[in-house]
C-alpha cells in the first residue's frame, strides 16, 4: 500500500481538473540510454544499454487556477512506458506515470520544459534469494518511480511537434525489502506530439487564488514499514512525529524548519542482532532518534513538492549518516488537514517510504 501512495495522490490531483476544457496531445517516445553506476555494489549490472517506448496523454493547463498562470500554463502528462533493460538478471520494466512539465522558456515555435514525475513500476525479474540473487537493483515486483526530464519542443505545424528530451528514471522499493540499491536509467529520447483536441475559445474568469498565509505550523504523523539489513529481512513498522513551522516566501515557495522524532522497530532489530559487549556485559543501544531539519516546498496550488535536509541531534546507535534527506508530495485537502507521502534517504540510500497525515494550526 505504501509503495503506491506517491502515485495515487499525484494522480488524484491531476485528474481533479479534467472537467475543464484543455488542449490535449498524444505523445510517443523512443527510448535509448544506459544504467547509471551509482555505487560500487551495482557495477556487475550497470553495463547494459536499455531501450524502450513510451506513450502518454498530455493536457495543457489554461490558467483557471492562479498557479497555472504563475508557471506559464504547464503540461500534465499521464504515461505508460516499457523498458527492456538488456540484461536477463534485470528483465523488463513497465512504468505507469503522472508528471508535470514546467515551461522554462517559450517562443512562438519552440519550448523548453522541465519535468517532475512519479508513478509505479512493474518488474518482470526482481531479486530472488534462490533464483536471481545477483539482482540487487530491483528487489520487488512493484516499486515506485521518480523521474525528471528536460524536453525541447519544436513545433512543426498546428498539430505536430517534435519532443526530443534527456531523461533520468529512478525505480526503488523505498527500503521495503533488502537489498535496496535501486535502478537509475539515463536516456536520450526522441518523441513526437500530436494535438488530438483543442480547447474552446473562452475567457478565463474567476481565477482561483493561492493560499498566501504568512506563517503556518504543522503537526505531522507518518509511518510505514521498512527493512534495513539482509539479516533482518521481514519489514517492520516505524513512525515519525514532526513539528514543522513554515513561512510564505512567494506564490511558488515556502521555507520551513522542524523538529522530528523517529521510532523504527527495524532499526531496533538491527541493533539487537549486532549487539556488542562492554566489560563483558551484552548491551543494546537506544534505537530512538531525533532530528532538526530545514525544508522547502515548491507549490502547485494545493499540491506541494517538498525537499528537506535534516541533522540527527540524538542518535545513540550511530548506524546512520548524521545527515538525512526527504523528498515527497504534500496535498492540502482542507484548510487544516493535509496528507504527505515521502521518501527518506541517507545520501543515495533510501531508508523508508512514508505516508502521513497532518494538522495545520
C-alpha positions in Angstrom: 0.0 0.0 0.0 2.8 2.4 0.9 4.5 1.8 -2.4 1.5 3.2 -4.3 0.9 6.4 -2.4 3.4 8.6 -4.3 1.5 8.0 -7.5 -2.1 7.9 -6.0 -2.0 11.4 -4.5 -0.5 12.9 -7.7 -2.9 11.1 -10.0 -5.9 12.2 -8.0 -4.7 15.8 -8.0 -4.1 15.7 -11.8 -7.4 14.1 -12.7 -9.4 16.6 -10.5 -9.0 19.2 -13.2 -10.2 17.2 -16.2 -13.7 18.7 -16.2 -12.2 21.9 -17.7 -11.5 22.4 -21.4 -7.9 21.9 -22.4 -5.7 21.3 -25.4 -5.0 17.5 -25.4 -2.0 15.9 -27.0 -0.9 12.3 -27.7 2.9 11.9 -27.3 5.1 9.0 -28.3 8.8 8.4 -27.3 11.6 6.1 -28.5 13.9 5.4 -25.5 17.6 4.6 -25.5 20.2 5.0 -22.8 22.3 3.4 -20.1 22.1 2.3 -16.5 23.9 4.6 -14.1 26.5 3.1 -11.8 25.5 5.0 -8.6 27.6 2.8 -6.3 30.2 0.0 -6.4 27.6 -2.7 -5.4 25.8 -2.4 -8.7 28.8 -2.4 -11.1 28.0 -6.0 -12.2 24.6 -4.8 -13.5 25.4 -1.3 -14.8 26.8 -2.5 -18.1 23.8 -2.6 -20.4 22.0 -0.1 -22.7 18.2 -0.2 -22.1 15.8 0.6 -24.8 12.0 1.1 -24.9 8.9 3.1 -25.9 6.6 5.5 -24.1 3.0 6.6 -24.9 1.3 9.4 -23.0 -1.7 11.8 -22.9 -0.9 15.4 -22.2 -3.1 18.3 -21.3 -2.0 21.9 -21.4 -3.4 23.8 -18.4 -5.3 27.0 -19.2 -4.7 29.4 -16.3 -8.0 28.9 -14.4 -6.1 28.5 -11.2 -3.6 31.2 -10.2 -0.6 28.8 -10.0 -1.2 27.6 -13.6 -0.6 31.1 -14.9 2.3 31.5 -12.4 4.0 28.6 -14.0 3.2 29.8 -17.6 0.5 27.1 -18.2 2.4 23.8 -17.8 1.6 20.4 -19.3 0.3 17.5 -17.2 1.1 14.0 -18.6 -0.2 10.6 -18.0 2.1 7.9 -19.4 2.7 4.2 -19.9 6.2 3.1 -20.9 8.2 -0.1 -21.5 11.9 -0.6 -20.8 14.0 -3.6 -22.0 17.0 -3.4 -19.6 19.0 -5.6 -22.0 20.2 -7.8 -19.0 18.5 -11.1 -18.2 19.2 -10.5 -14.5 17.2 -7.3 -14.6 14.5 -8.2 -17.0 11.9 -5.7 -18.3 10.1 -2.7 -16.7 6.6 -1.5 -17.3 6.0 2.1 -16.0 2.8 3.9 -15.3 3.5 7.6 -14.6 2.0 11.0 -13.9 4.1 14.1 -14.4 4.0 17.9 -14.7 6.1 19.6 -17.3 7.1 23.1 -16.3 7.9 25.5 -19.2 11.3 27.2 -18.6 11.1 29.2 -21.9 8.6 29.5 -24.7 8.8 31.1 -28.1 6.3 31.0 -31.0 7.6 27.7 -32.3 9.7 26.2 -29.5 9.5 25.5 -25.8 11.8 24.1 -23.1 10.2 22.0 -20.3 11.4 20.6 -17.0 9.5 17.5 -15.8 8.8 16.3 -12.2 7.1 12.9 -12.3 6.2 9.9 -10.2 4.3 6.6 -10.6 4.6 2.8 -10.3 7.0 0.3 -11.9 6.3 -3.4 -12.6 9.4 -5.6 -12.9 9.4 -8.9 -14.7 12.5 -10.3 -12.9 13.1 -8.9 -9.4 15.5 -10.1 -6.8 15.0 -13.7 -5.6 17.3 -15.2 -2.9 17.4 -18.6 -4.7 17.0 -17.9 -8.4 18.1 -14.3 -9.0 20.3 -13.2 -6.1 22.6 -11.1 -8.2 19.8 -8.5 -9.0 20.4 -6.2 -6.1 18.9 -3.2 -8.0 15.3 -4.3 -8.4 14.1 -6.1 -5.3 10.3 -6.0 -5.6 7.8 -6.8 -8.3 6.1 -3.4 -7.8 8.3 -0.4 -7.0 7.8 3.3 -7.2 9.1 5.9 -9.7 10.8 9.2 -9.5 11.5 10.9 -12.9 13.0 14.1 -14.2 13.2 15.2 -17.8 14.4 18.1 -19.9 12.3 18.4 -23.1 12.9 20.7 -26.1 9.7 21.0 -28.1 9.9 22.1 -31.8 6.5 23.0 -33.3 6.2 21.8 -37.0 2.6 22.9 -37.5 -0.6 23.5 -35.6 -0.9 19.7 -34.9 2.5 18.1 -34.8 5.6 18.8 -32.6 8.9 17.1 -32.2 9.9 16.5 -28.5 13.5 15.3 -28.0 14.5 15.0 -24.4 17.0 13.9 -21.8 15.5 11.8 -19.0 16.5 10.3 -15.7 14.3 7.5 -14.3 14.7 6.1 -10.8 13.0 3.0 -9.6 13.2 1.7 -6.0 11.2 -0.1 -3.3 11.9 2.6 -0.6 13.6 0.0 1.7 10.5 -2.2 1.8 12.8 -5.1 1.2 16.6 -5.7 1.1 18.7 -5.4 -0.9 17.6 -1.9 -1.9 20.1 -0.4 -4.4 17.5 0.8 -6.9 18.0 1.3 -10.6 18.8 4.6 -12.3 18.4 4.9 -16.1 19.7 7.8 -18.1 18.2 8.1 -21.6 18.1 10.3 -24.6 14.6 10.1 -26.2 13.2 11.1 -29.5 9.5 11.9 -29.4 6.6 13.4 -31.3 3.3 15.0 -30.1 0.0 15.3 -32.0 -2.8 17.6 -30.8 -6.0 15.5 -30.6 -8.3 18.1 -29.1 -8.3 21.9 -28.9 -9.9 23.8 -26.0 -12.9 26.0 -26.7 -12.1 29.7 -27.1 -13.2 31.3 -23.8 -12.1 33.9 -21.4 -10.7 32.7 -18.1 -12.6 34.4 -15.4 -12.8 34.0 -11.6 -9.3 32.7 -11.2 -8.8 30.5 -8.1 -6.4 32.3 -5.9 -3.5 30.8 -3.9 -3.2 30.5 -0.2 -0.8 33.2 1.0 -0.9 32.7 4.8 2.4 34.3 6.0 3.2 31.7 8.7 1.9 28.1 9.2 2.6 25.4 11.8 2.1 21.7 11.1 2.0 18.6 13.3 2.6 15.6 11.0 2.4 11.9 12.0 3.8 9.5 9.4 4.6 5.8 9.3 5.1 2.6 7.3 7.3 -0.5 7.2 10.9 -1.0 6.2 13.8 -3.3 6.5 17.5 -2.3 7.0 19.6 -5.4 6.6 19.7 -8.8 4.8 19.9 -10.4 8.3 16.5 -8.9 9.2 14.5 -9.4 6.0 11.0 -9.0 7.3 9.7 -5.4 7.0 8.9 -3.9 10.5 6.8 -0.8 11.3 8.1 2.7 12.0 6.6 6.1 12.8 7.8 9.7 12.8 6.3 12.7 14.6 7.2 16.1 13.1 6.5 19.7 14.3 7.2 22.0 11.4 7.0 25.8 11.0 6.7 27.2 7.5 7.0 30.7 6.2 5.4 32.1 3.0 8.1 33.4 0.6 6.3 33.9 -2.7 3.5 32.2 -4.6 5.9 29.4 -5.7 7.9 28.8 -2.5 7.7 28.3 1.3 10.6 27.7 3.6 10.4 26.0 7.0 12.2 24.4 10.0 11.2 21.5 12.1 11.9 19.1 15.0 11.3 15.4 14.3 11.2 12.2 16.4 11.9 8.7 14.8 10.7 5.4 16.2 11.9 2.5 14.0 11.4 -1.2 15.0 13.6 -2.2 12.1 16.5 -0.1 13.5 15.8 -1.7 16.9 16.1 -5.2 15.4 19.3 -4.2 13.5 20.8 -3.1 16.8 19.7 -6.2 18.6 21.2 -8.5 16.0 24.5 -6.7 16.1 24.9 -6.2 19.8 28.3 -5.7 21.4 29.9 -6.2 24.8 31.0 -3.6 27.3 33.0 -5.0 30.2 31.7 -8.5 29.4 28.1 -7.4 29.5 25.8 -7.5 26.5 24.3 -4.1 25.9 21.7 -3.0 23.4 21.8 0.7 22.4 18.9 3.1 22.3 17.2 2.9 18.8 15.2 6.2 19.1 16.4 9.3 17.2 15.6 13.0 16.9 16.5 15.4 14.1 16.4 19.1 13.2 15.6 19.9 9.6 15.1 22.7 7.2 12.8 22.4 4.2 11.4 23.9 1.0 8.0 23.4 -0.6 7.5 24.1 -4.3 3.8 24.8 -4.6 1.3 24.0 -7.3 -1.9 25.2 -5.7 -2.9 22.7 -3.0 -0.2 20.3 -4.1 3.4 20.8 -3.0 6.7 19.1 -3.8 8.8 19.0 -0.6 12.6 18.7 -0.1 14.1 18.6 3.3 17.5 18.3 4.8 17.9 17.1 8.4 20.6 16.6 11.0 20.3 14.0 13.8 20.7 15.7 17.2 20.0 12.4 19.1 21.1 9.1 17.5 22.9 6.9 20.1 23.2 3.9 17.7 25.3 5.8 15.1 24.2 3.3 12.4 23.2 6.1 10.1 24.9 9.1 8.4 24.4 12.2 10.6 22.5 13.9 7.8 19.3 12.8 6.1 17.1 14.0 3.2 13.4 13.7 2.4 11.6 14.2 -0.9 7.9 13.9 -1.3 4.4 15.3 -2.2 2.1 17.1 0.2 -1.6 17.8 -0.5 -3.8 20.2 1.5 -7.2 18.5 1.4 -8.8 21.0 3.8 -7.9 24.3 5.5 -6.4 22.3 8.4 -5.9 18.8 7.1 -3.0 17.6 4.8 -1.6 14.4 3.6 2.0 13.6 2.7 3.9 10.8 1.0 7.7 10.9 1.0 11.0 9.1 0.7 13.6 9.5 3.5 17.2 8.8 2.4 20.8 8.9 3.6 22.5 10.3 0.5 21.8 7.8 -2.3 20.4 5.1 0.1 16.7 5.1 0.8 15.7 4.3 4.4 12.0 4.4 4.3 8.9 5.3 2.3 6.4 7.2 4.4 2.7 8.0 4.4 1.4 10.6 6.8 -1.4 12.9 7.8 -1.1 16.3 9.4 -2.9 19.1 11.0 -2.2 22.8 10.2 -2.7 25.2 13.1 
